[in-house]
Amino acid sequence: MACLSIHFPDQANDIRRLRSSDTVFAQICADFESLAALLPCDASDPRNSDLIDSLRGLEDEIKTYLSSHSAPPEG
């Protein structure tokens, strides 16, 4: 979850909630974390372009999922 918290700091609660209740979203997050763990320190290395493209795609999926499944604001 630490990796996702860095990329989505304002959505940490929504991510935790959705991961525990939605298996598809949980798998998307697990895939993102697995690929992020493979990224070496030098993310600018051109040999990592496929990995970076995959991470960006998963990041977009997570953003889309969060926007369509976000909890209403408490008030």
C-alpha positions in Angstrom: 0.0 0.0 0.0 3.0 2.3 0.5 3.6 2.6 -3.2 0.0 3.4 -3.9 0.0 6.0 -1.1 2.8 7.8 -2.8 1.0 7.9 -6.2 -2.5 8.5 -4.7 -2.0 10.3 -1.4 -5.5 11.9 -1.3 -7.2 8.6 -2.1 -5.6 6.3 0.5 -8.9 5.6 2.3 -10.8 4.9 -0.9 -8.1 2.6 -2.1 -8.2 0.6 1.2 -12.0 0.4 1.1 -12.1 -0.7 -2.5 -9.3 -3.2 -2.2 -11.1 -4.9 0.6 -14.5 -5.1 -1.2 -13.6 -5.3 -4.9 -11.5 -8.1 -6.2 -10.9 -6.5 -9.6 -9.6 -3.3 -8.1 -7.5 -5.3 -5.6 -5.9 -7.1 -8.5 -5.2 -3.8 -10.4 -3.5 -2.5 -7.3 -1.5 -5.7 -6.8 -0.3 -5.5 -10.4 0.7 -1.9 -10.0 2.7 -2.7 -6.8 4.4 -5.7 -8.4 5.5 -3.7 -11.5 6.6 -0.7 -9.3 8.8 -3.1 -7.3 10.6 -4.1 -10.5 11.4 -0.5 -11.4 15.1 0.2 -10.7 16.3 3.4 -9.2 17.0 4.9 -12.5 13.5 5.2 -13.9 14.8 7.3 -16.8 16.8 4.4 -18.3 15.3 3.8 -21.8 15.3 0.1 -21.3 12.5 0.6 -18.7 10.0 2.2 -21.2 7.7 -0.9 -21.4 7.6 -1.1 -17.6 6.9 2.6 -17.2 4.2 2.5 -19.9 2.5 -0.4 -18.0 2.7 1.4 -14.8 1.1 4.5 -16.3 -1.7 2.4 -17.8 -2.3 0.8 -14.4 -2.2 4.3 -12.8 -4.8 5.5 -15.2 -7.0 2.4 -14.5 -6.8 3.1 -10.7 -7.6 6.8 -11.3 -10.6 5.9 -13.4 -11.8 3.3 -10.9 -11.4 5.7 -8.0 -13.4 8.4 -9.7 -16.3 6.1 -10.5 -16.3 4.3 -7.1 -15.3 7.1 -4.7 -17.2 7.4 -1.5 -19.4 10.5 -1.1 -17.9 13.2 1.1 -18.7 13.0 4.8 -20.6 15.9 6.0 
